[in-house]
Amino acid sequence: KGSAGIPTLIEQLQSKDKAYFQIGLLTARQLSGREVTDALTAQLPKLASERAIGLLSVLADRNDGGLPPIVLKTAKSGDKELRIAAINAVGRLGDASSIPMLLEVAAESDQGIAAAAASALATVPGDNVNAELVSNLSKADGKALAALIRAVGVKRIEATPELMKSLNNSDPTIRHAALTALGDTVKQRDLNVLIAQHVKGKNPSDADVAGQALRAACIRMADREACAAALAAAMPSASTEANKKLV
């Protein structure tokens, strides 16, 4: 019936019978059209948390008209599990305009909610998302900055100058996130940044992370000879322990 079937669909979603509700969710995945999405979105605040979570999953799978405002609102406050489901939906349906909200949530004290926001930062789609993530590196701090840096690493965004600034942060979580992200993104020309952190890093607690990041970066390098030469040049000034890891 297409859009003509919307009233029947809503009736199933409002049914007290769980079986009919599940039939409604199944049907919601099969009916296409923005009208259907709008009707489903209107039901979200009317449903109990457990049912709303199921509906959020359907909305995230539909992806036929952008992020409904009610999903963004649900991600900001309310029941924890419902918020996490909404945040996950933002990670699939959002865009660059969703990043400030995700950064705000990523800084929250609840680890589950903060982790969901951090994951969403690394998956949110859109042409301008990468540039927005990088631009926020100079604005964010604390848990939000750490989440942002991890997202840059996961998405393999080149942001070496911005990440280098975080290497001087007093928070070891942020420094370690920056080192790991550099290991995933740094180009051959900037490999010396990681080598210096491994050989002459100011913070002893960063040594293992720096070594792992350097190893990850070297594996990615196309010019293996140039990479080996850079490592060899650093060996005379490195400690015995650092040299063991450089070999």
C-alpha positions as CSV (number, residue, x, y, z in Angstrom):
1,K,0.0,0.0,0.0
2,G,3.0,2.4,0.3
3,S,2.1,5.6,2.1
4,A,-1.5,4.5,2.3
5,G,-0.4,1.8,4.7
6,I,1.0,4.2,7.3
7,P,-2.1,4.2,9.5
8,T,-2.0,0.4,9.7
9,L,1.7,0.5,10.4
10,I,1.3,3.0,13.3
11,E,-1.5,0.8,14.7
12,Q,0.9,-2.1,15.0
13,L,3.6,0.1,16.6
14,Q,1.1,1.2,19.2
15,S,-0.2,-2.3,19.9
16,K,0.2,-3.6,23.4
17,D,0.9,-7.0,21.9
18,K,4.7,-7.4,21.5
19,A,4.3,-9.7,18.4
20,Y,2.3,-7.0,16.6
21,F,4.9,-4.4,17.6
22,Q,7.6,-6.6,16.1
23,I,5.5,-7.0,12.9
24,G,5.3,-3.2,12.8
25,L,9.1,-2.8,13.0
26,L,9.5,-5.4,10.2
27,T,7.0,-3.6,8.1
28,A,8.7,-0.2,8.8
29,R,11.9,-1.6,7.3
30,Q,10.1,-2.6,4.1
31,L,7.9,0.5,3.5
32,S,9.9,3.2,1.7
33,G,9.3,6.9,1.4
34,R,9.9,10.0,3.4
35,E,6.3,10.1,4.5
36,V,6.8,6.8,6.3
37,T,10.0,8.0,8.0
38,D,8.2,11.1,9.2
39,A,5.3,9.0,10.6
40,L,7.8,6.7,12.4
41,T,9.7,9.7,13.8
42,A,6.5,11.1,15.2
43,Q,6.0,7.9,17.2
44,L,9.4,7.9,18.8
45,P,8.6,10.1,21.8
46,K,5.3,8.3,22.4
47,L,6.9,4.9,22.9
48,A,8.4,3.3,26.0
49,S,12.2,3.2,26.1
50,E,12.5,-0.4,25.1
51,R,10.3,0.0,22.0
52,A,11.8,3.4,21.1
53,I,15.2,1.7,21.0
54,G,13.9,-0.8,18.4
55,L,12.3,2.0,16.4
56,L,15.6,4.0,16.4
57,S,17.3,1.0,14.9
58,V,14.8,1.0,12.1
59,L,15.2,4.7,11.5
60,A,19.0,4.3,11.3
61,D,18.6,1.6,8.7
62,R,16.1,3.6,6.5
63,N,18.5,6.5,5.8
64,D,16.1,8.1,3.4
65,G,16.1,11.7,4.4
66,G,18.8,12.7,6.8
67,L,18.7,12.9,10.6
68,P,15.3,13.5,12.1
69,P,15.6,16.3,14.8
70,I,13.9,14.2,17.4
71,V,16.8,11.7,17.2
72,L,19.3,14.4,17.9
73,K,17.1,15.6,20.9
74,T,16.9,12.0,22.2
75,A,20.7,11.6,22.1
76,K,21.1,14.6,24.4
77,S,19.2,13.5,27.5
78,G,16.9,10.9,29.0
79,D,17.1,7.1,29.5
80,K,20.7,5.9,29.1
81,E,20.1,3.0,26.8
82,L,17.7,5.1,24.6
83,R,20.3,7.8,24.4
84,I,23.0,5.3,23.3
85,A,20.7,4.0,20.6
86,A,20.0,7.6,19.4
87,I,23.7,8.4,19.5
88,N,24.4,5.4,17.3
89,A,21.8,6.6,14.9
90,V,23.4,10.0,14.8
91,G,26.7,8.2,13.9
92,R,24.9,6.7,10.8
93,L,22.5,9.5,9.8
94,G,24.2,12.7,11.0
95,D,26.5,15.1,9.2
96,A,29.1,17.8,10.1
97,S,26.5,19.8,12.0
98,S,26.1,16.8,14.4
99,I,29.7,17.0,15.6
100,P,29.4,19.7,18.2
101,M,26.6,17.7,20.0
102,L,28.7,14.5,19.8
103,L,31.7,16.3,21.3
104,E,29.5,17.6,24.1
105,V,28.2,14.1,24.8
106,A,31.7,12.6,24.5
107,A,32.7,14.7,27.5
108,E,30.0,13.4,29.8
109,S,30.9,11.4,32.9
110,D,28.9,8.3,32.0
111,Q,31.4,6.0,30.3
112,G,28.8,4.2,28.2
113,I,27.3,7.3,26.8
114,A,30.7,9.0,26.2
115,A,32.0,5.9,24.4
116,A,28.9,5.8,22.2
117,A,29.5,9.4,21.2
118,A,33.2,8.8,20.6
119,S,32.3,5.9,18.3
120,A,29.7,8.0,16.5
121,L,32.4,10.7,15.8
122,A,34.4,8.1,13.9
123,T,31.4,7.0,11.8
124,V,29.3,10.1,11.1
125,P,29.1,10.5,7.3
126,G,29.3,13.6,5.1
127,D,31.6,15.5,2.8
128,N,32.5,18.1,5.3
129,V,32.9,15.9,8.3
130,N,36.7,15.4,8.1
131,A,37.3,19.1,7.9
132,E,35.0,19.8,10.8
133,L,36.8,17.2,13.0
134,V,40.1,18.7,12.3
135,S,38.9,22.2,12.9
136,N,37.7,21.2,16.3
137,L,41.0,19.8,17.4
138,S,42.1,23.3,18.5
139,K,38.9,24.0,20.4
140,A,38.1,20.8,22.3
141,D,39.7,19.6,25.5
142,G,39.6,16.8,28.0
143,K,37.5,13.7,27.1
144,A,36.0,15.4,24.1
145,L,39.5,16.1,22.7
146,A,40.6,12.5,23.3
147,A,37.5,11.2,21.5
148,L,38.1,13.6,18.6
149,I,41.7,12.6,18.2
150,R,40.7,8.9,18.1
151,A,38.1,9.7,15.4
152,V,40.8,11.4,13.3
153,G,43.0,8.3,13.6
154,V,40.2,5.8,12.8
155,K,39.1,7.8,9.8
156,R,42.8,8.2,8.7
157,I,42.6,11.9,8.4
158,E,45.9,13.7,7.9
159,A,46.2,16.3,10.7
160,T,49.8,16.1,11.7
161,P,50.3,19.7,12.8
162,E,47.2,19.6,15.0
163,L,48.0,16.3,16.5
164,M,51.5,17.4,17.3
165,K,50.2,20.1,19.5
166,S,48.4,17.5,21.6
167,L,51.7,15.7,22.3
168,N,52.4,18.5,24.8
169,N,49.1,18.1,26.6
170,S,49.4,17.4,30.4
171,D,46.7,14.7,30.1
172,P,48.4,11.3,29.2
173,T,45.2,10.0,27.7
174,I,45.2,12.8,25.2
175,R,49.0,12.4,24.4
176,H,48.5,8.7,23.9
177,A,45.5,9.2,21.7
178,A,47.6,11.7,19.6
179,L,50.5,9.3,19.3
180,T,48.2,6.4,18.2
181,A,46.5,8.7,15.7
182,L,49.8,9.8,14.3
183,G,50.8,6.2,13.9
184,D,47.7,5.7,11.8
185,T,47.9,8.9,9.7
186,V,51.4,10.4,9.6
187,K,53.0,10.6,6.1
188,Q,56.6,9.6,5.2
189,R,57.8,13.2,5.3
190,D,56.7,13.6,9.0
191,L,57.9,10.2,10.3
192,N,60.6,12.0,12.2
193,V,57.9,13.3,14.5
194,L,57.2,9.8,15.8
195,I,60.8,8.9,15.8
196,A,61.6,11.9,18.0
197,Q,58.8,11.0,20.4
198,H,60.1,7.5,20.7
199,V,63.8,8.4,21.1
200,K,63.6,11.7,23.0
201,G,60.0,11.9,24.4
202,K,59.6,14.2,27.4
203,N,57.2,11.8,29.2
204,P,58.6,8.3,30.1
205,S,55.0,7.0,30.4
206,D,54.5,7.7,26.6
207,A,57.4,5.5,25.5
208,D,55.5,2.3,24.8
209,V,52.7,4.1,23.0
210,A,55.2,6.0,21.0
211,G,57.0,2.8,20.0
212,Q,53.7,1.1,19.0
213,A,52.7,4.2,16.9
214,L,56.1,4.3,15.2
215,R,55.8,0.6,14.4
216,A,52.3,1.1,12.9
217,A,53.5,4.0,10.9
218,C,56.5,2.2,9.5
219,I,54.3,-0.7,8.4
220,R,52.2,1.7,6.3
221,M,55.2,3.4,4.6
222,A,55.5,2.7,0.9
223,D,59.2,3.6,0.8
224,R,60.7,1.0,3.1
225,E,64.3,2.0,2.4
226,A,63.7,5.6,3.3
227,C,61.9,4.5,6.5
228,A,64.8,2.2,7.5
229,A,67.3,5.0,6.8
230,A,65.4,7.4,9.1
231,L,65.3,4.8,11.9
232,A,69.0,4.0,11.5
233,A,69.9,7.7,11.7
234,A,68.1,8.0,15.0
235,M,69.8,5.0,16.6
236,P,73.0,6.7,17.8
237,S,71.1,9.1,20.0
238,A,68.6,6.6,21.3
239,S,68.8,4.6,24.5
240,T,69.6,0.9,24.4
241,E,66.0,0.1,25.2
242,A,64.7,2.4,22.5
243,N,67.2,0.9,20.0
244,K,65.9,-2.6,20.7
245,K,62.4,-1.4,19.5
246,L,63.8,0.5,16.5
247,V,65.5,-2.6,15.1
